[in-house]
Amino acid sequence: MNHEEILQNLADSVISGDEEKAKDFAKKALEAGIDPLTAINEGLMRGMSQVGDDFSKLKIYLPEVMMAAEAMKAALSILEPAALQKGTGTLKKSKVVIGTITGDIHDIGKNIVAMLLRANGFEVYDLGRDVPIDDLIKKAEEVGADIIAASTLLSTSMPYMEDLISLLKERGLRDKYIVMVGGGPVTREWAASIGADGYGDDGEEAVKVAKELLQRVKGK
């Protein structure tokens, strides 16, 4: 079996929510000499990206997404230690504190973003849903985060994102953190208007933007 076939099987195992297959092909990837980050990005992430896309188009529903998440987690339990052992790039550090903001209990989009960030080597602290902005800041301070990410599917909760940035300014912490926002009603323009550093239309873009923002900050 060649590398591309192994990567495709990893993606398929996530799409079908097959934990055993995911673990099996994670091991096969390592045995075949595939870089663990390549297996994560071009195998697992490819599958999870498809799952996220299908979910947004209502082709699949929450139970299938949760099964996909478990399959991805099973494969990551094998690939992440291998990547850390190899000392591969970003897998070592950048920290993200993420949560669905106050007043909103929807978290599937946020969960997908958190998983994709983990798959790309970020250390993710997921505070769950209906998270007060003060809790996001406290956790970021506690763990020494690089990024605070807030999500919402409700337009009624969007103002709390602006409050998050205001509170960071009040406490003299605004320059310390990259602030990213996203979710159904959030637009790129609105994110810019409240002074957020970044916006992701979906999980894949959120990861890309997070990496670009970190590079920019570290390149200063």
C-alpha positions in Angstrom: 0.0 0.0 0.0 1.5 3.3 -1.0 1.6 6.5 1.1 -1.4 8.2 -0.7 -3.6 5.1 -0.1 -2.7 5.1 3.6 -3.5 8.8 3.9 -6.8 8.2 2.0 -7.7 5.4 4.4 -7.0 7.6 7.4 -9.3 10.3 5.9 -12.0 7.6 5.2 -11.7 6.2 8.7 -12.6 9.7 10.1 -15.4 10.2 7.7 -16.9 6.8 8.6 -16.2 7.2 12.3 -14.3 4.0 12.5 -12.0 4.1 15.5 -10.3 0.8 14.9 -9.6 1.5 11.3 -8.3 5.0 12.3 -5.8 3.4 14.8 -4.8 0.7 12.4 -3.9 3.2 9.6 -2.2 5.6 12.0 0.1 2.7 12.9 0.5 1.8 9.2 1.4 5.4 8.4 4.2 5.3 11.0 5.4 1.9 9.8 5.5 3.2 6.2 7.7 6.1 7.3 5.1 8.8 6.7 5.8 11.9 8.8 3.3 12.0 11.6 2.3 15.6 10.9 1.7 14.6 7.2 -0.5 11.8 8.4 -2.4 14.3 10.6 -2.7 17.1 8.0 -3.2 15.1 4.8 -5.0 12.2 6.3 -7.0 13.0 9.4 -7.6 16.6 8.7 -8.7 15.9 5.1 -11.3 13.6 6.6 -12.4 16.0 9.3 -12.6 18.8 6.8 -15.0 16.7 4.7 -17.0 15.9 7.9 -17.3 19.6 8.7 -18.4 20.4 5.2 -21.0 17.6 5.1 -22.3 18.8 8.5 -22.6 22.4 7.4 -24.6 21.2 4.3 -26.8 19.0 6.5 -25.7 15.8 4.7 -24.8 14.3 8.1 -25.9 15.1 11.7 -24.4 15.4 15.1 -24.0 11.7 15.9 -21.9 11.2 12.8 -19.7 14.2 13.6 -19.2 12.9 17.1 -18.2 9.4 15.7 -15.8 11.1 13.4 -14.3 13.1 16.3 -13.8 9.9 18.3 -12.1 8.2 15.3 -9.8 11.2 14.9 -9.0 11.2 18.6 -8.1 7.5 18.4 -5.7 8.1 15.5 -4.2 11.1 17.2 -3.4 9.0 20.3 -0.9 7.2 18.1 0.3 10.0 15.8 0.7 12.9 18.3 3.3 11.1 20.6 5.2 10.1 17.5 5.2 13.7 16.3 6.3 15.0 19.7 9.1 12.4 19.9 10.3 13.6 16.5 10.1 17.2 17.7 8.2 18.3 14.6 7.7 22.0 14.2 4.9 23.7 15.9 3.7 20.5 17.6 5.7 21.7 20.5 4.0 24.8 21.6 1.6 27.5 20.6 -1.3 27.6 23.0 -4.9 28.4 22.3 -7.8 29.0 24.7 -11.1 28.4 23.0 -14.7 28.5 23.9 -18.3 29.2 22.7 -19.0 32.5 24.2 -21.6 33.5 26.9 -25.2 32.9 26.0 -24.6 30.2 23.4 -24.6 26.4 24.0 -23.8 25.5 20.4 -20.4 23.9 20.2 -20.0 21.6 17.2 -18.3 24.2 15.1 -16.0 25.2 18.0 -15.3 21.5 18.6 -14.2 21.0 15.0 -11.9 24.1 15.1 -10.4 22.8 18.4 -9.8 19.4 16.9 -8.2 20.8 13.7 -6.0 23.1 15.8 -4.9 20.1 17.9 -4.3 18.1 14.7 -2.0 20.9 13.6 0.1 20.8 16.7 -1.5 23.5 18.9 -2.0 22.9 22.6 -5.7 23.6 22.9 -7.6 24.5 26.1 -11.3 24.0 25.3 -13.5 25.6 27.9 -16.7 24.3 26.4 -19.8 26.4 25.8 -21.6 29.4 27.3 -18.2 30.6 28.6 -18.0 34.0 30.3 -15.4 36.3 28.8 -13.7 36.6 32.1 -13.1 32.8 32.2 -11.4 32.9 28.7 -9.0 35.6 29.9 -8.3 33.9 33.2 -7.5 30.7 31.5 -5.3 32.4 28.9 -3.3 34.1 31.8 -3.1 30.8 33.7 -1.6 28.7 30.8 0.3 31.5 29.0 -1.8 31.3 25.9 -0.8 32.8 22.5 -4.4 32.9 21.2 -7.9 33.4 22.6 -10.5 32.1 20.2 -14.3 32.7 20.7 -17.1 31.2 18.7 -20.9 31.7 18.5 -23.8 30.6 16.4 -26.2 33.3 17.9 -26.2 36.9 16.8 -27.4 37.8 20.3 -24.0 36.6 21.7 -21.9 38.4 19.2 -21.6 41.6 21.4 -19.7 39.5 24.0 -16.9 39.1 21.5 -16.5 42.9 21.4 -16.7 42.9 25.2 -13.9 40.4 25.3 -11.6 42.7 23.4 -12.7 45.7 25.6 -12.0 43.8 28.8 -8.5 42.8 27.5 -7.8 46.5 26.8 -9.2 47.5 30.2 -6.8 45.1 31.9 -3.8 46.1 29.8 -3.7 42.7 28.2 -4.8 43.4 24.6 -1.3 43.3 23.1 -0.5 40.0 24.9 -3.0 37.9 23.0 -4.1 37.2 19.4 -7.9 37.3 19.5 -9.8 35.2 16.9 -13.5 35.0 16.4 -15.9 32.9 14.3 -19.2 31.2 14.0 -22.4 31.3 11.9 -23.4 35.0 12.1 -19.8 36.4 12.4 -18.4 37.9 9.3 -14.8 38.9 8.4 -15.9 42.6 8.2 -17.6 42.5 11.7 -14.5 40.8 13.2 -12.3 43.6 11.8 -14.8 46.2 13.0 -14.5 45.1 16.7 -10.7 44.9 16.5 -10.3 41.1 16.4 -7.0 39.9 15.0 -8.4 37.1 13.0 -11.5 35.3 11.7 -12.1 31.8 10.3 -15.0 31.0 8.0 -14.4 27.3 8.9 -12.1 25.1 10.8 -9.5 24.9 8.0 -9.3 28.6 7.6 -9.1 29.2 11.3 -6.0 27.0 11.5 -4.4 28.7 8.5 -5.1 32.2 10.0 -3.9 31.1 13.4 -0.6 30.0 11.9 -0.2 33.2 9.8 -0.9 35.4 12.8 1.6 33.6 15.0 4.2 33.8 12.3 3.6 37.5 12.0 3.8 38.0 15.8 7.0 36.0 16.1 8.5 37.7 13.1 8.3 41.1 14.7 
